Amino acid sequence: MNKLYDGLNEQMNFELESAYIYATMSAYLDGQNMKGMTHFIDKQVKEEMEHAEKIKHFLQETGYGIKYRALNPGEGKFASIDEVFQKALAHEKVVTSKIHDLVAQAREEGEQRVLNLLAWFVDEQIEEEDNFMVLVERLERINGQWSGLYILDGEMGQR
């Protein structure tokens, strides 16, 4: 049980780290004056923090002592707007993989409480990956044309 709960604790830390990674993306997009995209990613930062809180509360309710670790936001350097969203999609795929690993471990250990918690995250990751896949595809079609970028920026500001 401790190994599984240690894994959940690490996932909580990884969700916090994800928020920091998205914050670096937001800063880059703000520097490009893409206010709608900045708004969209700022919402993502908040979501990642909420994900961490969800896991933290579960761990606290089950009597596990929370352990925090140093967070690494990465370099926060991006070559283009396209790269921001490609990296976001790649990051969400890593998150999905980590969640699936925890599900497999919880199943193996017969930990129904953890499976119930993780079911929400499995569904959430379908949405997260889909959102970023659509944005990456749209950005590929826009192909760096500012007119398309500004239209997309306006749409993303509505999130």
Secondary structure, DSSP 8 states (H G I E B T S, - for coil): -HHHHHHHHHHHHHHHHHHHHHHHHHHHHHHTT-HHHHHHHHHHHHHHHHHHHHHHHHHHHTT---------------S-HHHHHHHHHHHHHHHHHHHHHHHHHHHHHT-HHHHHHHHHHHHHHHHHHHHHHHHHHHHHHHTT-HHHHHHHHHHHTT-
